[in-house]
Amino acid sequence: MNLVPLRRLNNSRTIIMDSYIKPFIEQNPDFYVHKNQILEFDEYEFYVKYARPFFGKVCPTTEIKIDSSTPKAV
């Protein structure tokens, strides 16, 4: 799964992953995502740029990447 932050991150991606995303996934074992979805983890919002499969269950072994840039305005 590839996540794009919707605004500039005020913490490192590692801190956000370890402090917000991983604990959320561990506490919500029936969590599903789909491509183009917006996810909220505390104060952070992310656009799901890529998910394989396009709709599926997220588990602690799911590979998650946070992009380093915010999306460009259209």
N, CA and C atoms as an extended XYZ file, in Angstrom:
222
Properties=species:S:1:pos:R:3:atomname:S:1:resname:S:1:resid:I:1 pbc="F F F"
N         0.854       -1.159        0.000 N   MET     1
C         0.000        0.000        0.000 CA  MET     1
C         0.906        1.229        0.000 C   MET     1
N         0.550        2.203       -0.815 N   ASN     2
C         1.330        3.431       -0.924 CA  ASN     2
C         0.442        4.596       -0.500 C   ASN     2
N         0.868        5.332        0.522 N   LEU     3
C         0.098        6.445        1.060 CA  LEU     3
C         0.747        7.774        0.708 C   LEU     3
N        -0.074        8.741        0.331 N   VAL     4
C         0.402       10.084        0.026 CA  VAL     4
C        -0.189       11.022        1.076 C   VAL     4
N         0.660       11.748        1.822 N   PRO     5
C         0.120       12.686        2.811 CA  PRO     5
C        -0.638       13.819        2.122 C   PRO     5
N        -1.762       14.209        2.704 N   LEU     6
C        -2.557       15.277        2.101 CA  LEU     6
C        -2.072       16.664        2.499 C   LEU     6
N        -1.214       16.728        3.492 N   ARG     7
C        -0.553       17.998        3.825 CA  ARG     7
C         0.832       17.676        4.371 C   ARG     7
N         1.636       18.689        4.477 N   ARG     8
C         3.021       18.516        4.909 CA  ARG     8
C         3.066       17.817        6.271 C   ARG     8
N         3.953       16.838        6.394 N   LEU     9
C         4.088       16.089        7.635 CA  LEU     9
C         4.956       16.857        8.623 C   LEU     9
N         4.533       16.883        9.878 N   ASN    10
C         5.301       17.586       10.917 CA  ASN    10
C         6.146       16.620       11.741 C   ASN    10
N         6.215       15.372       11.317 N   ASN    11
C         7.031       14.341       11.953 CA  ASN    11
C         7.654       13.490       10.862 C   ASN    11
N         8.631       12.689       11.232 N   SER    12
C         9.233       11.800       10.240 CA  SER    12
C         8.237       10.701        9.873 C   SER    12
N         8.390       10.152        8.703 N   ARG    13
C         7.514        9.067        8.263 CA  ARG    13
C         7.645        7.862        9.187 C   ARG    13
N         8.843        7.605        9.704 N   THR    14
C         9.059        6.480       10.608 CA  THR    14
C         8.263        6.660       11.896 C   THR    14
N         8.285        7.860       12.466 N   ILE    15
C         7.535        8.138       13.694 CA  ILE    15
C         6.038        7.988       13.440 C   ILE    15
N         5.563        8.513       12.337 N   ILE    16
C         4.133        8.414       12.007 CA  ILE    16
C         3.739        6.947       11.830 C   ILE    16
N         4.557        6.187       11.141 N   MET    17
C         4.269        4.772       10.925 CA  MET    17
C         4.237        4.016       12.256 C   MET    17
N         5.255        4.218       13.097 N   ASP    18
C         5.371        3.475       14.351 CA  ASP    18
C         4.392        3.950       15.424 C   ASP    18
N         4.051        5.223       15.432 N   SER    19
C         3.211        5.782       16.494 CA  SER    19
C         1.725        5.821       16.153 C   SER    19
N         1.388        5.858       14.879 N   TYR    20
C        -0.018        6.030       14.501 CA  TYR    20
C        -0.559        4.902       13.617 C   TYR    20
N         0.132        4.614       12.527 N   ILE    21
C        -0.410        3.674       11.550 CA  ILE    21
C        -0.343        2.226       12.045 C   ILE    21
N         0.836        1.765       12.473 N   LYS    22
C         0.963        0.381       12.937 CA  LYS    22
C         0.058        0.081       14.132 C   LYS    22
N         0.014        0.951       15.157 N   PRO    23
C        -0.905        0.669       16.277 CA  PRO    23
C        -2.370        0.608       15.833 C   PRO    23
N        -2.762        1.473       14.900 N   PHE    24
C        -4.138        1.447       14.400 CA  PHE    24
C        -4.446        0.111       13.729 C   PHE    24
N        -3.542       -0.350       12.892 N   ILE    25
C        -3.746       -1.609       12.179 CA  ILE    25
C        -3.810       -2.779       13.162 C   ILE    25
N        -2.948       -2.770       14.170 N   GLU    26
C        -2.955       -3.842       15.172 CA  GLU    26
C        -4.250       -3.844       15.986 C   GLU    26
N        -4.819       -2.677       16.247 N   GLN    27
C        -6.041       -2.570       17.041 CA  GLN    27
C        -7.304       -2.789       16.208 C   GLN    27
N        -7.191       -2.793       14.896 N   ASN    28
C        -8.340       -2.955       13.996 CA  ASN    28
C        -8.070       -4.093       13.016 C   ASN    28
N        -8.183       -5.340       13.482 N   PRO    29
C        -7.825       -6.483       12.629 CA  PRO    29
C        -8.723       -6.665       11.408 C   PRO    29
N        -9.889       -6.064       11.391 N   ASP    30
C       -10.788       -6.183       10.238 CA  ASP    30
C       -10.796       -4.916        9.398 C   ASP    30
N        -9.650       -4.266        9.280 N   PHE    31
C        -9.523       -3.009        8.555 CA  PHE    31
C        -9.269       -3.286        7.078 C   PHE    31
N       -10.095       -2.707        6.219 N   TYR    32
C        -9.972       -2.855        4.772 CA  TYR    32
C        -9.723       -1.495        4.133 C   TYR    32
N        -8.970       -1.473        3.045 N   VAL    33
C        -8.732       -0.237        2.297 CA  VAL    33
C        -8.954       -0.495        0.814 C   VAL    33
N        -9.085        0.574        0.072 N   HIS    34
C        -9.158        0.476       -1.379 CA  HIS    34
C        -8.393        1.649       -1.975 C   HIS    34
N        -7.962        1.456       -3.189 N   LYS    35
C        -7.242        2.503       -3.917 CA  LYS    35
C        -8.128        3.745       -3.992 C   LYS    35
N        -7.526        4.914       -3.898 N   ASN    36
C        -8.182        6.227       -3.952 CA  ASN    36
C        -8.940        6.598       -2.683 C   ASN    36
N        -8.817        5.809       -1.643 N   GLN    37
C        -9.467        6.101       -0.368 CA  GLN    37
C        -8.657        7.145        0.403 C   GLN    37
N        -9.328        7.903        1.268 N   ILE    38
C        -8.651        8.820        2.182 CA  ILE    38
C        -8.660        8.167        3.563 C   ILE    38
N        -7.480        8.059        4.169 N   LEU    39
C        -7.353        7.470        5.500 CA  LEU    39
C        -6.935        8.537        6.490 C   LEU    39
N        -7.448        8.438        7.699 N   GLU    40
C        -7.105        9.369        8.773 CA  GLU    40
C        -6.522        8.596        9.941 C   GLU    40
N        -5.341        8.986       10.369 N   PHE    41
C        -4.690        8.417       11.540 CA  PHE    41
C        -4.362        9.589       12.460 C   PHE    41
N        -5.180        9.778       13.485 N   ASP    42
C        -5.053       10.909       14.396 CA  ASP    42
C        -5.123       12.198       13.578 C   ASP    42
N        -4.083       13.012       13.586 N   GLU    43
C        -4.106       14.289       12.870 CA  GLU    43
C        -3.616       14.180       11.422 C   GLU    43
N        -3.251       12.987       10.987 N   TYR    44
C        -2.665       12.797        9.661 CA  TYR    44
C        -3.682       12.193        8.691 C   TYR    44
N        -3.752       12.767        7.492 N   GLU    45
C        -4.630       12.258        6.441 CA  GLU    45
C        -3.778       11.825        5.253 C   GLU    45
N        -4.147       10.676        4.685 N   PHE    46
C        -3.404       10.117        3.561 CA  PHE    46
C        -4.358        9.668        2.460 C   PHE    46
N        -3.902        9.815        1.243 N   TYR    47
C        -4.585        9.313        0.059 CA  TYR    47
C        -3.958        7.966       -0.279 C   TYR    47
N        -4.763        6.941       -0.501 N   VAL    48
C        -4.247        5.628       -0.883 CA  VAL    48
C        -3.988        5.649       -2.389 C   VAL    48
N        -2.737        5.857       -2.726 N   LYS    49
C        -2.325        5.973       -4.129 CA  LYS    49
C        -2.286        4.608       -4.811 C   LYS    49
N        -1.903        3.599       -4.044 N   TYR    50
C        -1.746        2.265       -4.606 CA  TYR    50
C        -2.075        1.242       -3.531 C   TYR    50
N        -2.804        0.234       -3.896 N   ALA    51
C        -3.079       -0.894       -3.012 CA  ALA    51
C        -3.157       -2.148       -3.872 C   ALA    51
N        -2.595       -3.217       -3.372 N   ARG    52
C        -2.648       -4.472       -4.112 CA  ARG    52
C        -3.120       -5.562       -3.188 C   ARG    52
N        -4.248       -6.144       -3.418 N   PRO    53
C        -5.201       -5.835       -4.478 CA  PRO    53
C        -5.807       -4.447       -4.265 C   PRO    53
N        -6.567       -3.963       -5.243 N   PHE    54
C        -7.136       -2.621       -5.154 CA  PHE    54
C        -8.082       -2.475       -3.980 C   PHE    54
N        -8.640       -3.570       -3.495 N   PHE    55
C        -9.473       -3.567       -2.304 CA  PHE    55
C        -9.030       -4.760       -1.479 C   PHE    55
N        -8.723       -4.537       -0.213 N   GLY    56
C        -8.293       -5.679        0.582 CA  GLY    56
C        -8.079       -5.360        2.041 C   GLY    56
N        -7.867       -6.427        2.789 N   LYS    57
C        -7.658       -6.340        4.226 CA  LYS    57
C        -6.209       -5.958        4.506 C   LYS    57
N        -6.034       -5.060        5.461 N   VAL    58
C        -4.696       -4.645        5.885 CA  VAL    58
C        -4.370       -5.400        7.171 C   VAL    58
N        -3.178       -5.968        7.230 N   CYS    59
C        -2.757       -6.694        8.422 CA  CYS    59
C        -1.343       -6.227        8.809 C   CYS    59
N        -0.856       -6.640        9.974 N   PRO    60
C         0.477       -6.184       10.402 CA  PRO    60
C         1.610       -6.512        9.431 C   PRO    60
N         1.428       -7.487        8.558 N   THR    61
C         2.491       -7.824        7.595 CA  THR    61
C         2.349       -7.086        6.266 C   THR    61
N         1.306       -6.274        6.116 N   THR    62
C         1.118       -5.504        4.889 CA  THR    62
C         2.250       -4.493        4.727 C   THR    62
N         2.846       -4.445        3.547 N   GLU    63
C         3.903       -3.469        3.280 CA  GLU    63
C         3.257       -2.108        3.020 C   GLU    63
N         3.663       -1.119        3.814 N   ILE    64
C         3.092        0.226        3.700 CA  ILE    64
C         4.219        1.218        3.480 C   ILE    64
N         4.034        2.080        2.488 N   LYS    65
C         5.030        3.106        2.176 CA  LYS    65
C         4.327        4.463        2.222 C   LYS    65
N         4.967        5.425        2.866 N   ILE    66
C         4.460        6.805        2.892 CA  ILE    66
C         5.318        7.608        1.941 C   ILE    66
N         4.695        8.198        0.915 N   ASP    67
C         5.428        9.044       -0.028 CA  ASP    67
C         6.023       10.249        0.700 C   ASP    67
N         7.087       10.776        0.146 N   SER    68
C         7.761       11.908        0.771 CA  SER    68
C         7.166       13.256        0.364 C   SER    68
N         6.275       13.252       -0.612 N   SER    69
C         5.724       14.528       -1.063 CA  SER    69
C         4.207       14.543       -0.949 C   SER    69
N         3.655       15.721       -0.883 N   THR    70
C         2.204       15.874       -0.856 CA  THR    70
C         1.693       15.952       -2.288 C   THR    70
N         0.428       15.612       -2.531 N   PRO    71
C        -0.086       15.662       -3.904 CA  PRO    71
C        -0.123       17.100       -4.428 C   PRO    71
N         0.052       17.238       -5.711 N   LYS    72
C         0.026       18.558       -6.337 CA  LYS    72
C        -1.421       18.957       -6.642 C   LYS    72
N        -1.712       20.226       -6.487 N   ALA    73
C        -3.056       20.733       -6.790 CA  ALA    73
C        -3.312       20.650       -8.284 C   ALA    73
N        -4.531       20.346       -8.643 N   VAL    74
C        -4.888       20.223      -10.067 CA  VAL    74
C        -5.622       21.446      -10.508 C   VAL    74
